[in-house]
Amino acid sequence: MENKTPHIALVLFGGSGLRFGSDIPKQFVTLIDRPLIEETLSALEGCPSVEEVHLVTRAEDQEKTKEIASRYPKVKGIYEGGKTRQDSARLGLLALQGKIPEDALVAIMDGDRPCIEEELLRQNYEKAAENGACVTVSSCSNSVLLSKDGEKVSSYLKRDEVYLVATPQTFSYGAILKSHLEAKEGHTDDASLFQGPVALLKWGKQNVKITTKEDVEAFKQWKTRRK
C-alpha cells in the first residue's frame, strides 16, 4: 500500500510493572504465549496502513527491546524516553526530526494497548489527513460528575457530551512536534496539548489498556473472538 503522505506509528513503552504487580517491566510480561510488546508489534506489522514503527522505551529497557524488535521489519527506530508520558512522546517526536517529512501523519500509541485493528489505524490516518489531528474515543455509559474538592459533588456532566480518551492519537508531524515543544508540563495525552482543533474518532470496539491482571483476561477474550 503506497501513501502519498508517510504513515508512522510512534509507540510508547514505559513503566516498571509495579502497578501491574510484576517484577519485570509490563511490556515483557507474557500475556498468552508471548510478551505484551510482541503482541503490539505483531499487530502493527500486520497493518497495511502503517509504513514505519518507532518505539520509545526507558533507558534500562533499550537492549531487550532492540532484541525483540529486530524480528519486526517495520520497526525503524528505538529511542530513550523521559520521566513522564509527555516527556517520552516529546523525545520520540524530536528523534524523528530529519527521518520523516513535516507532513507525515504520526499515530502516537500506548504500547500497552495491544488490541490493534487495521480499521482503527486506517480511520485514524484518514481522519487526521482531513482534520490535521484526531483522537480515538469511546462513549461513556456511566453517569459522570465533577468534584472540585474531591469531597462533594460540584456538578453532573452530560453523559452524551463525555467521551473516554484512548490511543491512537494521530497528527500531522510538524504540528504535533511544535505543540509538544511549546506545551507546559502536566498533560496526560497528546490531544490535550495540541494547538488546534482535534477531531473525534469514535471507536466502539474494545481497545483495552493492560494495567491490571483483569485487563489481561479482557485481552484474551478479544483475541479469542478474532480467531
Short mmCIF file of the C-alpha atoms (twelve columns), coordinates in Angstrom:
data_MODEL
# 
_entry.id   MODEL 
# 
loop_
_atom_site.group_PDB 
_atom_site.id 
_atom_site.type_symbol 
_atom_site.label_atom_id 
_atom_site.label_alt_id 
_atom_site.label_comp_id 
_atom_site.label_asym_id 
_atom_site.label_seq_id 
_atom_site.Cartn_x 
_atom_site.Cartn_y 
_atom_site.Cartn_z 
_atom_site.pdbx_PDB_model_num 
ATOM 1   C CA . MET A 1   0.000   0.000   0.000  1 
ATOM 2   C CA . GLU A 2   1.514   3.281   -1.098 1 
ATOM 3   C CA . ASN A 3   0.647   6.519   0.686  1 
ATOM 4   C CA . LYS A 4   1.404   9.978   -0.647 1 
ATOM 5   C CA . THR A 5   1.910   11.042  2.970  1 
ATOM 6   C CA . PRO A 6   4.001   8.701   5.154  1 
ATOM 7   C CA . HIS A 7   2.064   6.894   7.869  1 
ATOM 8   C CA . ILE A 8   4.129   6.482   11.037 1 
ATOM 9   C CA . ALA A 9   3.362   4.789   14.367 1 
ATOM 10  C CA . LEU A 10  5.167   6.148   17.440 1 
ATOM 11  C CA . VAL A 11  4.669   3.605   20.227 1 
ATOM 12  C CA . LEU A 12  5.367   4.491   23.852 1 
ATOM 13  C CA . PHE A 13  6.524   1.758   26.222 1 
ATOM 14  C CA . GLY A 14  7.354   2.721   29.781 1 
ATOM 15  C CA . GLY A 15  6.865   1.961   33.430 1 
ATOM 16  C CA . SER A 16  8.380   -0.589  35.757 1 
ATOM 17  C CA . GLY A 17  5.472   -3.037  36.029 1 
ATOM 18  C CA . LEU A 18  4.726   -2.181  39.677 1 
ATOM 19  C CA . ARG A 19  1.068   -1.246  39.101 1 
ATOM 20  C CA . PHE A 20  0.666   -4.434  37.105 1 
ATOM 21  C CA . GLY A 21  2.087   -6.399  40.029 1 
ATOM 22  C CA . SER A 22  5.112   -7.659  38.135 1 
ATOM 23  C CA . ASP A 23  8.800   -7.637  38.977 1 
ATOM 24  C CA . ILE A 24  9.670   -7.034  35.312 1 
ATOM 25  C CA . PRO A 25  8.505   -4.215  33.007 1 
ATOM 26  C CA . LYS A 26  4.932   -4.808  31.850 1 
ATOM 27  C CA . GLN A 27  5.802   -4.972  28.136 1 
ATOM 28  C CA . PHE A 28  7.947   -8.063  28.742 1 
ATOM 29  C CA . VAL A 29  5.226   -9.973  30.628 1 
ATOM 30  C CA . THR A 30  3.760   -12.909 28.662 1 
ATOM 31  C CA . LEU A 31  0.031   -12.440 28.038 1 
ATOM 32  C CA . ILE A 32  -0.901  -15.679 26.262 1 
ATOM 33  C CA . ASP A 33  2.123   -17.176 24.557 1 
ATOM 34  C CA . ARG A 34  4.336   -14.127 24.003 1 
ATOM 35  C CA . PRO A 35  5.151   -10.807 25.720 1 
ATOM 36  C CA . LEU A 36  2.893   -7.771  25.521 1 
ATOM 37  C CA . ILE A 37  5.442   -5.906  23.387 1 
ATOM 38  C CA . GLU A 38  5.311   -8.655  20.762 1 
ATOM 39  C CA . GLU A 39  1.513   -8.629  20.696 1 
ATOM 40  C CA . THR A 40  1.626   -4.903  19.935 1 
ATOM 41  C CA . LEU A 41  4.452   -5.082  17.372 1 
ATOM 42  C CA . SER A 42  2.938   -8.102  15.635 1 
ATOM 43  C CA . ALA A 43  -0.387  -6.303  15.248 1 
ATOM 44  C CA . LEU A 44  1.309   -3.213  13.790 1 
ATOM 45  C CA . GLU A 45  3.443   -5.339  11.467 1 
ATOM 46  C CA . GLY A 46  0.237   -6.736  10.015 1 
ATOM 47  C CA . CYS A 47  -1.439  -3.340  9.463  1 
ATOM 48  C CA . PRO A 48  -1.088  -2.187  5.820  1 
ATOM 49  C CA . SER A 49  -1.857  1.401   6.880  1 
ATOM 50  C CA . VAL A 50  1.351   1.627   8.929  1 
ATOM 51  C CA . GLU A 51  4.599   2.100   6.994  1 
ATOM 52  C CA . GLU A 52  7.078   2.593   9.835  1 
ATOM 53  C CA . VAL A 53  7.062   1.879   13.561 1 
ATOM 54  C CA . HIS A 54  9.238   3.813   16.033 1 
ATOM 55  C CA . LEU A 55  9.472   2.894   19.719 1 
ATOM 56  C CA . VAL A 56  10.173  4.872   22.891 1 
ATOM 57  C CA . THR A 57  11.348  2.981   25.993 1 
ATOM 58  C CA . ARG A 58  13.176  3.504   29.265 1 
ATOM 59  C CA . ALA A 59  16.973  3.546   29.064 1 
ATOM 60  C CA . GLU A 60  17.261  0.298   31.015 1 
ATOM 61  C CA . ASP A 61  14.871  -1.495  28.622 1 
ATOM 62  C CA . GLN A 62  16.649  -0.498  25.416 1 
ATOM 63  C CA . GLU A 63  18.714  -3.625  24.817 1 
ATOM 64  C CA . LYS A 64  15.903  -6.115  25.403 1 
ATOM 65  C CA . THR A 65  13.564  -4.009  23.285 1 
ATOM 66  C CA . LYS A 66  16.083  -3.949  20.432 1 
ATOM 67  C CA . GLU A 67  16.453  -7.711  20.612 1 
ATOM 68  C CA . ILE A 68  12.691  -8.271  20.324 1 
ATOM 69  C CA . ALA A 69  12.114  -5.512  17.763 1 
ATOM 70  C CA . SER A 70  14.756  -6.969  15.432 1 
ATOM 71  C CA . ARG A 71  12.171  -9.567  14.411 1 
ATOM 72  C CA . TYR A 72  9.769   -6.893  13.114 1 
ATOM 73  C CA . PRO A 73  10.919  -5.204  9.862  1 
ATOM 74  C CA . LYS A 74  8.657   -2.171  10.246 1 
ATOM 75  C CA . VAL A 75  10.489  -1.051  13.391 1 
ATOM 76  C CA . LYS A 76  12.916  1.629   12.191 1 
ATOM 77  C CA . GLY A 77  13.996  3.277   15.438 1 
ATOM 78  C CA . ILE A 78  14.103  2.812   19.221 1 
ATOM 79  C CA . TYR A 79  14.591  5.906   21.387 1 
ATOM 80  C CA . GLU A 80  15.055  6.683   25.061 1 
ATOM 81  C CA . GLY A 81  12.060  8.157   26.847 1 
ATOM 82  C CA . GLY A 82  11.704  10.539  29.764 1 
ATOM 83  C CA . LYS A 83  10.239  10.597  33.265 1 
ATOM 84  C CA . THR A 84  6.637   11.159  32.151 1 
ATOM 85  C CA . ARG A 85  4.496   10.123  29.207 1 
ATOM 86  C CA . GLN A 86  4.585   13.704  27.940 1 
ATOM 87  C CA . ASP A 87  8.397   13.712  28.097 1 
ATOM 88  C CA . SER A 88  8.601   10.391  26.256 1 
ATOM 89  C CA . ALA A 89  6.261   11.483  23.464 1 
ATOM 90  C CA . ARG A 90  8.212   14.731  23.005 1 
ATOM 91  C CA . LEU A 91  11.566  12.926  22.941 1 
ATOM 92  C CA . GLY A 92  10.233  10.410  20.453 1 
ATOM 93  C CA . LEU A 93  8.957   13.158  18.171 1 
ATOM 94  C CA . LEU A 94  12.272  15.000  18.414 1 
ATOM 95  C CA . ALA A 95  14.109  11.804  17.479 1 
ATOM 96  C CA . LEU A 96  12.067  11.642  14.266 1 
ATOM 97  C CA . GLN A 97  13.383  15.007  13.050 1 
ATOM 98  C CA . GLY A 98  15.143  14.544  9.737  1 
ATOM 99  C CA . LYS A 99  13.818  10.995  9.422  1 
ATOM 100 C CA . ILE A 100 10.280  11.807  8.283  1 
ATOM 101 C CA . PRO A 101 8.761   14.821  6.458  1 
ATOM 102 C CA . GLU A 102 6.830   17.575  8.232  1 
ATOM 103 C CA . ASP A 103 3.544   16.458  6.674  1 
ATOM 104 C CA . ALA A 104 3.906   12.812  7.754  1 
ATOM 105 C CA . LEU A 105 0.985   11.508  9.792  1 
ATOM 106 C CA . VAL A 106 2.098   10.179  13.169 1 
ATOM 107 C CA . ALA A 107 -0.143  7.887   15.222 1 
ATOM 108 C CA . ILE A 108 1.054   8.167   18.831 1 
ATOM 109 C CA . MET A 109 0.129   4.978   20.653 1 
ATOM 110 C CA . ASP A 110 0.280   3.433   24.110 1 
ATOM 111 C CA . GLY A 111 2.340   0.276   23.787 1 
ATOM 112 C CA . ASP A 112 0.162   -1.423  26.395 1 
ATOM 113 C CA . ARG A 113 -2.942  -1.278  24.173 1 
ATOM 114 C CA . PRO A 114 -2.403  -4.425  22.073 1 
ATOM 115 C CA . CYS A 115 -5.989  -4.680  20.748 1 
ATOM 116 C CA . ILE A 116 -4.926  -3.059  17.468 1 
ATOM 117 C CA . GLU A 117 -7.066  -3.431  14.368 1 
ATOM 118 C CA . GLU A 118 -6.239  -2.314  10.847 1 
ATOM 119 C CA . GLU A 119 -9.526  -0.438  10.574 1 
ATOM 120 C CA . LEU A 120 -8.699  1.620   13.669 1 
ATOM 121 C CA . LEU A 121 -5.356  2.722   12.190 1 
ATOM 122 C CA . ARG A 122 -6.831  3.336   8.751  1 
ATOM 123 C CA . GLN A 123 -9.556  5.586   10.152 1 
ATOM 124 C CA . ASN A 124 -7.027  7.435   12.336 1 
ATOM 125 C CA . TYR A 125 -4.820  8.319   9.382  1 
ATOM 126 C CA . GLU A 126 -7.813  9.198   7.221  1 
ATOM 127 C CA . LYS A 127 -9.350  11.496  9.839  1 
ATOM 128 C CA . ALA A 128 -6.002  13.136  10.657 1 
ATOM 129 C CA . ALA A 129 -5.403  13.758  6.935  1 
ATOM 130 C CA . GLU A 130 -8.756  15.536  6.734  1 
ATOM 131 C CA . ASN A 131 -8.537  17.494  10.004 1 
ATOM 132 C CA . GLY A 132 -4.868  17.732  10.969 1 
ATOM 133 C CA . ALA A 133 -5.451  15.832  14.211 1 
ATOM 134 C CA . CYS A 134 -7.723  13.189  15.677 1 
ATOM 135 C CA . VAL A 135 -8.155  11.344  18.959 1 
ATOM 136 C CA . THR A 136 -9.639  7.871   19.458 1 
ATOM 137 C CA . VAL A 137 -12.528 7.961   21.940 1 
ATOM 138 C CA . SER A 138 -15.381 5.799   23.166 1 
ATOM 139 C CA . SER A 139 -18.744 6.780   24.583 1 
ATOM 140 C CA . CYS A 140 -19.252 6.893   28.332 1 
ATOM 141 C CA . SER A 141 -22.099 4.694   29.575 1 
ATOM 142 C CA . ASN A 142 -21.905 5.736   33.250 1 
ATOM 143 C CA . SER A 143 -23.104 8.942   34.838 1 
ATOM 144 C CA . VAL A 144 -20.211 11.380  35.265 1 
ATOM 145 C CA . LEU A 145 -19.829 14.067  37.906 1 
ATOM 146 C CA . LEU A 146 -17.331 16.810  38.645 1 
ATOM 147 C CA . SER A 147 -15.961 17.369  42.155 1 
ATOM 148 C CA . LYS A 148 -13.672 20.351  42.570 1 
ATOM 149 C CA . ASP A 149 -12.552 19.434  46.085 1 
ATOM 150 C CA . GLY A 150 -12.732 15.646  45.901 1 
ATOM 151 C CA . GLU A 151 -15.256 15.616  48.746 1 
ATOM 152 C CA . LYS A 152 -18.563 16.912  47.409 1 
ATOM 153 C CA . VAL A 153 -20.401 16.928  44.082 1 
ATOM 154 C CA . SER A 154 -19.845 20.155  42.148 1 
ATOM 155 C CA . SER A 155 -21.930 19.261  39.101 1 
ATOM 156 C CA . TYR A 156 -23.005 16.417  36.862 1 
ATOM 157 C CA . LEU A 157 -21.773 16.332  33.280 1 
ATOM 158 C CA . LYS A 158 -23.988 15.446  30.330 1 
ATOM 159 C CA . ARG A 159 -23.223 11.832  29.533 1 
ATOM 160 C CA . ASP A 160 -23.742 12.303  25.795 1 
ATOM 161 C CA . GLU A 161 -21.061 15.026  25.802 1 
ATOM 162 C CA . VAL A 162 -18.433 12.969  27.666 1 
ATOM 163 C CA . TYR A 163 -16.010 10.557  25.971 1 
ATOM 164 C CA . LEU A 164 -13.279 8.243   27.232 1 
ATOM 165 C CA . VAL A 165 -9.895  9.014   25.669 1 
ATOM 166 C CA . ALA A 166 -7.678  6.276   24.215 1 
ATOM 167 C CA . THR A 167 -4.986  5.908   21.579 1 
ATOM 168 C CA . PRO A 168 -4.030  6.072   18.750 1 
ATOM 169 C CA . GLN A 169 -3.988  9.862   18.630 1 
ATOM 170 C CA . THR A 170 -2.866  10.934  15.174 1 
ATOM 171 C CA . PHE A 171 -1.410  14.221  13.960 1 
ATOM 172 C CA . SER A 172 0.482   15.959  11.214 1 
ATOM 173 C CA . TYR A 173 4.090   15.561  12.377 1 
ATOM 174 C CA . GLY A 174 5.196   19.185  12.191 1 
ATOM 175 C CA . ALA A 175 2.128   20.406  14.081 1 
ATOM 176 C CA . ILE A 176 2.320   17.907  16.950 1 
ATOM 177 C CA . LEU A 177 6.071   18.433  17.355 1 
ATOM 178 C CA . LYS A 178 5.549   22.205  17.617 1 
ATOM 179 C CA . SER A 179 2.722   21.684  20.109 1 
ATOM 180 C CA . HIS A 180 4.877   19.444  22.289 1 
ATOM 181 C CA . LEU A 181 7.822   21.825  22.248 1 
ATOM 182 C CA . GLU A 182 5.622   24.726  23.355 1 
ATOM 183 C CA . ALA A 183 3.464   22.839  25.882 1 
ATOM 184 C CA . LYS A 184 3.675   23.195  29.637 1 
ATOM 185 C CA . GLU A 185 4.134   20.093  31.778 1 
ATOM 186 C CA . GLY A 186 1.207   18.174  33.231 1 
ATOM 187 C CA . HIS A 187 -0.558  16.767  30.175 1 
ATOM 188 C CA . THR A 188 -1.576  13.109  30.211 1 
ATOM 189 C CA . ASP A 189 -2.054  12.700  26.476 1 
ATOM 190 C CA . ASP A 190 -1.121  14.348  23.188 1 
ATOM 191 C CA . ALA A 191 -4.512  15.626  22.056 1 
ATOM 192 C CA . SER A 192 -4.807  17.701  25.251 1 
ATOM 193 C CA . LEU A 193 -1.749  19.789  24.334 1 
ATOM 194 C CA . PHE A 194 -2.294  20.008  20.580 1 
ATOM 195 C CA . GLN A 195 -2.507  23.586  19.329 1 
ATOM 196 C CA . GLY A 196 -5.566  23.397  17.121 1 
ATOM 197 C CA . PRO A 197 -8.861  21.544  16.674 1 
ATOM 198 C CA . VAL A 198 -8.821  17.785  17.237 1 
ATOM 199 C CA . ALA A 199 -11.426 15.601  15.547 1 
ATOM 200 C CA . LEU A 200 -13.038 12.694  17.402 1 
ATOM 201 C CA . LEU A 201 -12.685 9.179   16.071 1 
ATOM 202 C CA . LYS A 202 -15.444 7.241   17.819 1 
ATOM 203 C CA . TRP A 203 -14.348 3.647   18.251 1 
ATOM 204 C CA . GLY A 204 -16.932 1.470   19.932 1 
ATOM 205 C CA . LYS A 205 -14.847 -1.702  19.905 1 
ATOM 206 C CA . GLN A 206 -12.618 -2.895  22.707 1 
ATOM 207 C CA . ASN A 207 -9.293  -1.064  22.987 1 
ATOM 208 C CA . VAL A 208 -8.238  -2.327  26.394 1 
ATOM 209 C CA . LYS A 209 -5.183  -0.907  28.124 1 
ATOM 210 C CA . ILE A 210 -3.213  -3.546  30.035 1 
ATOM 211 C CA . THR A 211 -2.944  -2.070  33.524 1 
ATOM 212 C CA . THR A 212 -4.075  -4.922  35.793 1 
ATOM 213 C CA . LYS A 213 -4.264  -8.726  35.614 1 
ATOM 214 C CA . GLU A 214 -8.001  -8.374  34.891 1 
ATOM 215 C CA . ASP A 215 -7.128  -6.473  31.708 1 
ATOM 216 C CA . VAL A 216 -5.135  -9.488  30.513 1 
ATOM 217 C CA . GLU A 217 -8.329  -11.567 30.650 1 
ATOM 218 C CA . ALA A 218 -10.131 -8.923  28.571 1 
ATOM 219 C CA . PHE A 219 -7.316  -9.069  26.014 1 
ATOM 220 C CA . LYS A 220 -7.525  -12.865 25.852 1 
ATOM 221 C CA . GLN A 221 -11.267 -12.652 25.178 1 
ATOM 222 C CA . TRP A 222 -10.670 -10.084 22.411 1 
ATOM 223 C CA . LYS A 223 -8.041  -12.270 20.778 1 
ATOM 224 C CA . THR A 224 -10.247 -15.384 21.007 1 
ATOM 225 C CA . ARG A 225 -13.076 -13.554 19.221 1 
ATOM 226 C CA . ARG A 226 -10.734 -12.604 16.372 1 
ATOM 227 C CA . LYS A 227 -9.643  -16.185 15.632 1 
# 
